[in-house]
Amino acid sequence: MKSFWSALVAGFFVALCTMYGASGATEASFASTESVHSTLLPAIAFIEAPVVMAGDLTQRFPQGSRLVRMTPGVQPSSLIPLTPEFFAAADPQVSFDGTRILFSAQQTKGASWQIWEMAVDGSGLRQITHCPRDCLKPAYLPQNQIVYTSVRGQGAQRASAVYVCQENGEGVHPITFGPGNFQMETVLHSGRILVSAESPLLAASSPRRSRTLFTLRPDGSGMALLRDEATTNQNRTGAVELADGTILFLESKKAAADAAGGQLAWIHPGTLRASILTGPSSVYGSAAQLQAATLVVAKENSARPSNRNFNLYAFDLAGKSLGDVLYRNAKASSVQAVPLVPHALPQIYWSILHPTAQTGRILCLDSYVSKDALNGRLAGRIAKVRVLTLDQPGNLERIVGDAPVESDGSFYATVPADIPIRFELMGPKGEILHAQRSWIWVRNGEDRGCQGCHDSPSFAPANHFPQALRRFDTPTPLGGALQAQHLMHP
């Protein structure tokens, strides 16, 4: 009886391998692989492409790409193509139960990118989005939702924002507003979303701007800088969260348009600053946690200057060192590898926004606080704060209104929701004492607080009751005709 069951299991295994090998997908012509060496590691899915370009999300794979799966340690001939019907594929993400893959793809060259889903064996392919332009970089959210990046416009008006919808493609809505070219990075264990955006968040768009990391809730509220490290010469993208809450990402000193990768860097929970894991001469294209102390990384092959493609390696987190080659193709790059295993469901964030509200509220505790000023405080007396918005397209500024600033520097105002806003602090004679340049937003019904004007997110505010909350006529309503126009054209 024991030999019977052993034979039965062996036969089932052979049949399963045959099924995967006969999935209807033929291997692409750019495969020229070498043998690999590995220990027991989970199966992975990744993107293989002849050319990987920096810059525009929609132009990363100009000669096409494919989504494939393999088990590290086996022969390259066992590579299973999953997207033979597409010209290009990108951005694979695995469902929380480990059974499905979410990805973006172009059906034909020049077609718009859309979000698709399939089972990990390539079956059950279905299209989720039907975007008028391009939709890329998706991720799963709890409660049967997904989040992704939408790219719209042409030329100088080309911009990106982050959207959320149901897994069936319904209920599409934006969760970022205004300039910054927001792009989806990952969903954190806390339920928050990690995005990258241009820094600072200015209206003047330039492909050579740097990018940094921001967090926000799945409903678009509470947007904040991840750490107080935004500089003009850094480019942070490709972020993932490790099991212990560490944020791992790619950092490059090149402008965003020039960076196809960078050094590996991370921010541990509770730390204020990021630290670099790898040397400046090494260029990585992606990273993901493969096992507890092991990453799967795409590293550029600098040994071949004429063909600097990316190969997949194991990376030891404890020793901060490169390990075995997991997959190498002399004719193509291998990037964006993800393990095909279940992973923890993020915490569910229950939104307290009001869908019918057209306004939100801003509470500033002390507008004199500013990391731009000497000793961290602005000089002079602040009499009021002016709120401005940005009409798009055209990037024309318009005054929303003015609110009084109390003697302790606090103010409290109601502003139109879901539009970009910024602030100017005014003196008693109407002079501008300090102007915020970055654009932010307030969601419908959101109560958004800040410590001061361009304050550091690294420090907690002083524990006191602001005078602005003692007024009987607060929050000061701002908007007027602008608010009425927003009500007619949401």
PECOR-V952894 format. One record per residue. N is the residue number from 1. PSI is psi in whole degrees, -180 to 180 (999 if undefined). Layout:
# PECOR-V952894
n,psi
N,PSI
N,PSI
This chain:
# PECOR-V952894
n,psi
1,-41
2,-42
3,-32
4,-47
5,-35
6,-42
7,-39
8,-45
9,-42
10,-41
11,-40
12,-41
13,-43
14,-42
15,-39
16,-44
17,-39
18,-39
19,-45
20,-40
21,-22
22,39
23,2
24,-2
25,127
26,144
27,139
28,158
29,-13
30,13
31,121
32,80
33,163
34,157
35,153
36,166
37,137
38,159
39,-173
40,113
41,156
42,160
43,150
44,155
45,143
46,172
47,132
48,129
49,141
50,-35
51,135
52,121
53,153
54,168
55,-124
56,128
57,-37
58,-10
59,21
60,-30
61,74
62,-23
63,16
64,169
65,166
66,151
67,126
68,166
69,152
70,166
71,118
72,138
73,-13
74,173
75,146
76,-24
77,-16
78,3
79,131
80,108
81,136
82,-16
83,55
84,-19
85,2
86,149
87,-41
88,148
89,156
90,166
91,48
92,140
93,141
94,139
95,162
96,-30
97,-1
98,15
99,-16
100,157
101,127
102,135
103,167
104,151
105,154
106,125
107,-41
108,162
109,129
110,-11
111,163
112,148
113,137
114,165
115,132
116,165
117,147
118,165
119,162
120,-17
121,5
122,-5
123,168
124,33
125,133
126,147
127,133
128,-50
129,157
130,63
131,143
132,-26
133,-120
134,137
135,127
136,179
137,63
138,168
139,152
140,143
141,159
142,169
143,37
144,41
145,162
146,159
147,145
148,173
149,131
150,128
151,130
152,165
153,173
154,150
155,-129
156,-20
157,2
158,130
159,163
160,153
161,168
162,134
163,159
164,144
165,171
166,161
167,-16
168,5
169,-4
170,165
171,36
172,130
173,147
174,152
175,2
176,150
177,142
178,-176
179,163
180,-16
181,61
182,140
183,141
184,137
185,-65
186,164
187,126
188,161
189,-31
190,-10
191,-12
192,164
193,136
194,124
195,160
196,151
197,162
198,146
199,124
200,172
201,79
202,161
203,-31
204,109
205,137
206,132
207,-9
208,12
209,154
210,164
211,146
212,-178
213,137
214,155
215,152
216,164
217,162
218,-16
219,5
220,1
221,165
222,30
223,132
224,153
225,137
226,-49
227,161
228,64
229,17
230,120
231,170
232,-7
233,24
234,152
235,110
236,119
237,-174
238,37
239,142
240,163
241,130
242,170
243,-29
244,8
245,-2
246,136
247,119
248,137
249,174
250,132
251,131
252,146
253,-4
254,160
255,158
256,-34
257,-18
258,-7
259,107
260,1
261,-161
262,-166
263,154
264,133
265,160
266,159
267,115
268,153
269,133
270,-8
271,152
272,-24
273,155
274,157
275,152
276,137
277,-31
278,163
279,160
280,-20
281,-12
282,137
283,122
284,143
285,-20
286,164
287,147
288,154
289,123
290,-45
291,-177
292,-45
293,21
294,134
295,157
296,121
297,152
298,117
299,137
300,139
301,85
302,-10
303,-13
304,85
305,-30
306,-14
307,73
308,68
309,171
310,135
311,158
312,132
313,159
314,147
315,125
316,115
317,-38
318,-44
319,-4
320,47
321,151
322,137
323,-143
324,153
325,127
326,-35
327,137
328,133
329,116
330,-17
331,-2
332,162
333,149
334,120
335,172
336,40
337,139
338,141
339,141
340,69
341,155
342,153
343,164
344,141
345,128
346,161
347,144
348,125
349,121
350,110
351,140
352,19
353,163
354,106
355,-30
356,-9
357,146
358,7
359,165
360,178
361,141
362,126
363,117
364,128
365,-39
366,98
367,-8
368,-21
369,124
370,128
371,-7
372,-16
373,157
374,133
375,13
376,9
377,141
378,144
379,162
380,174
381,127
382,122
383,-36
384,167
385,135
386,132
387,129
388,154
389,172
390,117
391,128
392,143
393,170
394,-26
395,46
396,128
397,147
398,142
399,127
400,-43
401,176
402,145
403,145
404,147
405,128
406,170
407,-25
408,6
409,2
410,151
411,158
412,121
413,150
414,129
415,158
416,142
417,156
418,32
419,152
420,137
421,155
422,173
423,147
424,129
425,127
426,143
427,-179
428,-29
429,11
430,5
431,149
432,117
433,-35
434,141
435,129
436,134
437,-33
438,144
439,136
440,-171
441,165
442,132
443,168
444,115
445,3
446,141
447,109
448,130
449,155
450,152
451,-40
452,-163
453,111
454,48
455,161
456,130
457,-1
458,-12
459,144
460,148
461,163
462,148
463,90
464,159
465,113
466,143
467,-26
468,-27
469,-10
470,-13
471,145
472,-16
473,22
474,155
475,149
476,120
477,126
478,152
479,-59
480,-127
481,-33
482,-42
483,-41
484,-41
485,-39
486,-33
487,-35
488,-30
489,77
490,999
